[in-house]
Amino acid sequence: MSKLTAEQRKARDDERFSQRVSERREKGEDVIAYALTTKKAVKFLTKSEKRALNERKAALQEEKKIKEQQELEQIEATFINQDSAE
C-alpha cells in the first residue's frame, strides 16, 4: 500500500467529514452539535448552520462565564464566613 501525501490525506479526510455531515443531516441529527465536537466538520455546514453554530458557541461561552462567576462568589462567601467565625 502506497503512502499518501499530506495533500491526499487532507482531501481524503475532507471527503470523509463531508460525507459524515451529509449523513447526519439526512438522518435529521444535530449537525451543529457534531461540528461543535469535531472542528473539521465546520467547513461543511451551510450558512444558516454556521450562524446557529456561532450562536451556540456564544451561549456556551456565556454559560461557562456564569458558572465561573458563581464559583467565585461561592469561594468568596466561604472566605467571608471563615473570617467572621474567627
C-alpha positions in Angstrom: 0.0 0.0 0.0 1.5 3.3 -1.0 1.7 6.2 1.4 -0.5 9.2 0.9 0.9 12.6 0.7 -0.3 15.3 3.1 -2.4 16.8 0.3 -4.0 13.4 -0.4 -4.7 12.7 3.3 -6.3 16.1 3.6 -8.5 15.5 0.6 -9.5 12.1 1.9 -10.3 13.5 5.4 -12.3 16.3 3.9 -14.3 13.9 1.9 -15.0 11.7 5.0 -16.1 14.7 7.1 -18.3 16.0 4.2 -19.9 12.6 4.0 -20.5 12.3 7.7 -22.1 15.8 7.9 -24.3 14.9 4.9 -25.3 11.6 6.5 -26.2 13.3 9.8 -28.1 16.0 8.0 -30.1 13.3 6.1 -30.9 11.4 9.3 -32.1 14.6 10.9 -29.4 14.5 13.6 -27.9 17.6 15.1 -25.2 18.6 12.7 -24.3 21.6 14.7 -23.5 19.6 17.8 -21.3 17.3 15.7 -19.5 20.4 14.4 -19.0 21.7 17.9 -17.2 18.5 18.9 -15.4 18.0 15.6 -13.8 21.2 14.4 -13.1 19.8 10.9 -16.8 19.4 10.2 -17.4 23.1 10.5 -16.5 23.9 6.9 -19.2 21.6 5.6 -22.0 23.4 7.3 -24.5 25.6 5.4 -24.6 29.3 6.1 -27.6 29.0 8.4 -26.0 26.1 10.2 -22.8 28.2 10.7 -24.9 31.0 12.1 -26.6 28.6 14.5 -23.1 27.2 15.4 -21.8 30.7 16.3 -25.0 31.3 18.4 -24.5 28.1 20.3 -20.8 28.8 20.9 -21.7 32.2 22.3 -24.4 30.7 24.5 -21.9 28.0 25.8 -19.3 30.7 26.4 -21.9 32.7 28.4 -22.9 29.7 30.4 -19.3 29.0 31.2 -18.8 32.6 32.3 -21.8 32.5 34.6 -20.7 29.2 36.2 -17.2 30.6 36.8 -18.7 33.8 38.4 -21.0 31.6 40.6 -18.0 29.5 41.7 -16.0 32.7 42.6 -18.9 34.0 44.6 -19.1 30.7 46.5 -15.4 30.8 47.2 -15.7 34.4 48.4 -18.7 33.6 50.6 -16.7 30.7 52.2 -13.8 33.0 53.0 -16.1 35.7 54.4 -17.9 33.1 56.6 -14.5 31.8 57.8 -13.3 35.3 58.7 -16.5 36.2 60.6 -16.3 32.9 62.5 -12.9 33.7 63.8 
